[in-house]
């Protein structure tokens, strides 16, 4: 595995003056001094040296190889001169965005879901990115999709199928994103790629079960709300009976208590306005 070797080449302006000087000397010797034997070699040497001049822009690099051997990477921006025989490959170090496509995959419970991720990445090891993989951009795309699929297979969409699950794709956003980022760094490290940020950008049930799962979620929400209402109503009825007993406002036998509890629960648990009924007789008539 190639390891990145950062080098600092010669100043480009110095070698530019040397190259221009050789060309000027050759022309002067051939034209003014009639030394034709110096004309061609001086010009050729000047042109040869000038071919080693490179410009490195900010957040870019030049990967250098000499006769098939990696010799180093220039990361400092500026105007430089390197061995003219080296092959110079430009490699951007800027951060890049990958807006992953929506893919259909089964979650941990086997439910088909749609999921997509947005990934911010950059090249951190130029030697690995250049020589470890065939095409590091395509490698990022393929490995990112594989990581998202693995993440979706590892967790349930939500707590409906397994309430003991601590992390779900829907509710554990921060933890899920951290796990995705960690797995991507592990997968892409061999290509010299650093993941700056990775986040789930789209998450939903697949269309074929979306309607059924929506009804299931609505039913679960209704059950949860009803459970809360009933718990509150029972507490209020209990408090009402205790207060009546303390004040000794009315003496209720067991049958009247049962009737009062029934009426109060109907009033408190009903989702509609209750119509009062005035009883002008007695409970037993």
C-alpha positions in Angstrom: 0.0 0.0 0.0 1.4 3.4 -1.0 1.9 6.0 1.7 1.6 9.6 0.8 4.9 11.5 0.7 4.6 15.3 0.6 7.5 17.0 -1.1 8.5 20.7 -1.6 9.9 21.2 -5.1 12.1 24.0 -6.4 10.9 27.6 -6.9 9.3 27.8 -10.3 10.3 31.4 -11.0 14.0 30.6 -10.7 13.8 27.7 -13.1 11.7 29.9 -15.5 14.5 32.5 -15.6 17.0 29.7 -16.2 15.0 28.2 -19.0 14.4 31.6 -20.7 18.1 32.4 -20.2 19.2 29.3 -22.0 16.9 29.9 -24.9 18.1 33.6 -25.1 21.8 32.5 -25.0 21.2 29.9 -27.7 19.5 32.4 -29.9 22.2 35.1 -29.3 25.0 32.5 -29.9 23.4 31.3 -33.1 22.4 34.7 -34.6 24.9 37.2 -33.3 28.0 35.0 -32.8 27.2 32.6 -35.7 27.7 29.6 -33.3 25.0 27.4 -34.8 26.3 24.4 -32.8 25.1 26.1 -29.6 21.7 27.3 -31.0 19.8 24.1 -31.1 21.1 22.4 -27.9 20.6 25.6 -25.8 17.0 26.0 -27.0 16.2 22.3 -26.6 17.6 22.3 -23.0 15.6 25.5 -22.2 12.4 24.0 -23.5 13.0 20.7 -21.7 13.6 22.5 -18.4 10.5 24.6 -18.8 8.3 21.5 -19.2 8.9 20.8 -15.5 7.1 24.0 -14.4 3.9 23.4 -12.5 1.2 25.6 -11.0 -0.6 24.2 -7.9 -3.9 26.0 -7.0 -5.3 26.2 -3.5 -6.8 22.9 -2.3 -5.3 21.0 -5.1 -2.3 18.7 -5.4 0.1 17.2 -8.0 0.9 13.5 -7.7 4.2 12.8 -9.3 5.4 9.5 -10.8 8.8 8.8 -12.5 9.0 5.8 -14.8 6.1 4.2 -13.1 7.3 4.9 -9.5 5.6 7.2 -7.1 8.0 9.9 -6.0 5.8 12.3 -4.0 2.9 14.7 -3.9 3.0 18.5 -4.0 0.3 20.0 -1.8 1.5 23.5 -1.3 0.0 26.0 -3.6 2.2 28.1 -5.8 4.6 28.0 -8.8 7.2 25.2 -8.7 9.6 23.2 -10.8 9.9 19.4 -10.7 11.8 16.9 -12.8 10.5 17.3 -16.4 10.4 13.5 -16.8 7.8 13.0 -14.1 4.2 12.4 -14.9 2.1 15.0 -13.1 -1.5 14.1 -12.1 -3.7 16.9 -10.7 -5.9 15.8 -7.8 -8.4 18.1 -6.0 -8.4 18.2 -2.2 -11.7 20.1 -2.0 -14.7 18.8 -0.1 -17.3 17.1 -2.3 -21.0 16.3 -1.9 -22.6 13.0 -2.7 -26.4 13.2 -2.8 -27.2 9.5 -2.8 -30.1 8.1 -4.7 -33.1 6.7 -2.9 -32.7 2.9 -2.6 -35.3 0.3 -1.5 -34.0 -2.1 1.2 -35.5 -4.1 4.0 -34.9 -3.0 7.6 -34.0 -5.3 10.5 -37.6 -6.5 10.8 -38.0 -7.2 7.1 -40.1 -4.2 6.2 -39.3 -2.6 2.8 -38.2 1.0 3.2 -36.8 3.8 1.1 -33.6 5.4 2.3 -31.0 7.9 1.0 -28.0 9.7 2.5 -26.0 12.9 1.9 -22.3 12.5 2.3 -19.5 15.1 2.4 -16.1 13.7 1.6 -12.6 14.7 0.5 -9.3 13.2 -0.5 -6.9 13.0 2.4 -4.3 10.5 1.1 -3.4 11.3 -2.5 -1.2 8.2 -3.0 -4.0 5.8 -2.0 -6.6 7.7 -4.0 -4.4 7.5 -7.1 -3.0 4.0 -6.9 -5.1 1.9 -4.5 -8.4 2.0 -6.5 -9.2 2.2 -10.2 -11.5 5.2 -9.8 -11.9 6.7 -6.4 -15.0 8.7 -7.2 -16.9 5.6 -8.4 -15.5 3.7 -5.4 -17.0 6.3 -3.1 -20.4 6.0 -4.8 -20.5 2.2 -4.6 -19.2 1.9 -1.1 -21.6 4.6 0.2 -24.6 2.7 -1.2 -23.3 -0.5 0.4 -22.9 1.2 3.8 -26.4 2.7 3.6 -27.9 -0.7 2.8 -26.0 -2.3 5.7 -27.1 0.4 8.1 -30.8 -0.1 7.0 -30.5 -3.9 7.5 -29.0 -3.4 11.0 -31.9 -1.3 12.6 -35.7 -1.3 12.6 -37.5 1.6 11.0 -39.2 2.5 14.3 -40.3 0.9 17.7 -43.6 -0.6 16.4 -42.2 -4.0 15.8 -39.8 -4.2 18.7 -40.3 -1.8 21.6 -37.1 -3.1 23.3 -35.0 -1.7 20.5 -32.8 1.2 21.7 -31.9 2.7 18.3 -34.2 3.0 15.3 -33.7 4.6 11.9 -36.5 7.0 12.6 -35.8 8.2 16.1 -32.0 7.6 16.6 -30.9 10.2 14.0 -27.7 11.3 15.7 -26.5 7.8 16.6 -27.5 6.4 13.2 -25.6 9.2 11.4 -22.5 8.7 13.6 -22.6 4.9 12.9 -22.9 5.6 9.1 -20.0 8.1 9.2 -17.8 5.6 11.1 -18.6 2.7 8.7 -17.9 5.0 5.7 -14.5 6.0 7.1 -13.7 2.4 7.6 -14.7 1.4 4.1 -13.2 4.3 2.3 -10.0 4.6 4.3 -8.2 2.2 1.9 -8.8 4.7 -0.9 -7.5 7.7 1.1 -11.0 9.2 1.5 -12.0 11.1 4.6 -15.7 11.4 5.4 -16.5 14.9 6.8 -20.2 14.4 7.4 -22.8 11.7 6.6 -26.5 12.1 7.2 -29.7 10.3 6.3 -31.6 12.6 3.9 -34.6 10.5 3.1 -36.4 7.8 5.1 -39.8 6.3 4.5 -41.7 3.1 4.2 -41.9 1.7 0.6 -45.0 2.6 -1.3 -46.5 -0.9 -1.2 -46.8 -0.8 2.7 -46.8 2.9 3.3 -50.6 3.1 3.6 -50.8 0.1 5.9 -48.0 1.3 8.2 -49.6 4.8 8.4 -52.8 3.2 9.6 -50.8 1.2 12.1 -49.1 4.3 13.4 -52.4 6.1 13.7 -53.9 3.2 15.6 -50.9 3.1 18.0 -51.2 6.8 18.6 -55.0 6.5 19.3 -54.3 3.6 21.8 -51.6 5.6 23.5 -53.9 8.6 23.8 -56.8 6.5 25.1 -54.5 4.9 27.7 -53.5 8.3 28.9 -57.1 9.5 29.1 -58.3 6.4 31.0 -55.4 6.7 33.5 -56.3 10.3 34.1 -60.0 9.6 34.4 -59.5 6.8 36.9 -57.4 9.1 39.0 -60.0 11.8 38.9 -62.8 9.4 39.8 -60.8 8.1 42.7 -60.1 11.6 43.9 -63.8 12.5 43.6 -64.9 9.5 45.8 -62.2 10.3 48.4 -63.2 14.0 48.6 -66.9 13.1 48.9 -66.1 10.6 51.7 -64.0 13.2 53.5 -66.7 15.9 53.3 -69.4 13.5 54.2 -71.6 15.3 51.7 -73.4 12.1 50.7 -73.3 8.5 51.8 -72.9 6.2 48.8 -73.5 2.5 48.9 -71.6 0.2 46.6 -74.3 0.3 43.9 -74.4 4.1 43.8 -70.6 4.2 43.8 -70.6 1.9 40.8 -73.2 4.1 39.0 -71.2 7.3 39.8 -67.9 5.7 38.6 -69.6 4.6 35.4 -71.1 8.1 34.7 -67.8 9.9 35.5 -65.8 7.5 33.3 -68.3 8.1 30.4 -68.0 11.9 30.8 -64.2 11.9 31.2 -63.4 9.3 28.5 -65.8 10.3 25.8 -64.5 12.1 22.7 -67.9 13.9 22.3 -69.8 16.4 24.4 -71.9 14.6 27.0 -75.6 15.5 27.3 -76.7 15.8 30.9 -79.7 13.8 32.1 -81.6 15.1 35.1 -83.0 12.3 37.3 -86.1 13.5 39.2 -86.7 10.2 40.9 -84.4 7.9 42.8 -81.8 5.5 41.6 -84.1 2.6 42.5 -87.3 3.8 40.8 
